[in-house]
Amino acid sequence: AYPNGQLGRALQQVAQIIGAGFGTRLFYCGMGGFDTHAKQLRSHPGLLTELSDSLAAFRADMKALGRDRDVLVMTFSE
């Protein structure tokens, strides 16, 4: 199950598109909320949990589709 956050919903849609075989080669998903400055200790644990859970659900979907060796995930921050 995907988390009910911005990234979880986006990755679930990407998994559905990959599973449908449209042939799309590149997807971009974003997740906001990390630009916290003074409130990092309170907000980052939840954000990082959402990131981790979303990526884990996406990986499980790719494995179930037999596409886990065809997909590369890259993360970055400004």
C-alpha positions in Angstrom: 0.0 0.0 0.0 1.3 3.4 -0.9 1.3 6.2 1.7 -1.5 8.8 1.1 0.9 11.6 0.4 2.0 13.6 -2.6 4.9 11.2 -3.4 3.0 8.0 -2.7 0.2 9.0 -5.0 2.6 10.1 -7.8 4.7 6.9 -7.6 1.5 4.8 -7.6 0.5 6.5 -10.9 4.0 5.9 -12.3 3.7 2.2 -11.4 0.4 2.0 -13.2 1.8 3.6 -16.3 4.8 1.3 -16.3 2.5 -1.7 -15.8 0.3 -0.6 -18.7 3.3 -0.7 -21.0 3.1 2.8 -22.5 6.8 2.9 -23.0 7.5 6.1 -21.2 11.2 6.3 -20.4 11.4 9.1 -17.8 9.1 10.2 -14.9 9.6 13.0 -12.5 7.9 13.1 -9.1 8.3 15.8 -6.5 7.8 16.0 -2.8 7.8 19.3 -0.9 8.1 20.2 2.7 11.8 19.8 3.3 12.6 23.5 3.3 11.9 23.9 7.0 15.0 25.6 8.4 13.9 26.1 12.1 11.5 23.1 12.4 13.6 20.3 10.9 13.7 18.2 14.1 9.9 18.0 14.2 9.1 17.7 10.5 11.9 15.7 8.9 11.2 12.4 10.5 7.7 12.3 9.1 8.9 13.5 5.7 11.7 10.9 5.5 9.2 8.2 6.6 6.9 9.2 3.8 9.8 9.1 1.3 11.0 5.7 2.5 7.5 4.1 2.6 6.6 5.5 -0.9 9.9 4.2 -2.4 9.4 0.8 -0.7 5.8 0.5 -2.1 7.0 1.5 -5.6 9.8 -1.1 -5.5 7.4 -3.8 -4.4 5.1 -2.8 -7.3 8.1 -3.0 -9.8 9.1 -6.4 -8.4 5.5 -7.7 -8.7 5.4 -6.5 -12.3 8.8 -8.1 -13.1 10.2 -4.6 -13.9 12.4 -4.1 -10.8 15.6 -4.6 -12.8 14.4 -2.1 -15.5 13.8 0.9 -13.3 16.3 3.3 -11.8 15.2 5.7 -9.1 17.2 8.8 -8.4 16.6 11.3 -5.5 18.0 14.7 -5.1 17.5 17.8 -3.0 18.5 21.4 -3.7 
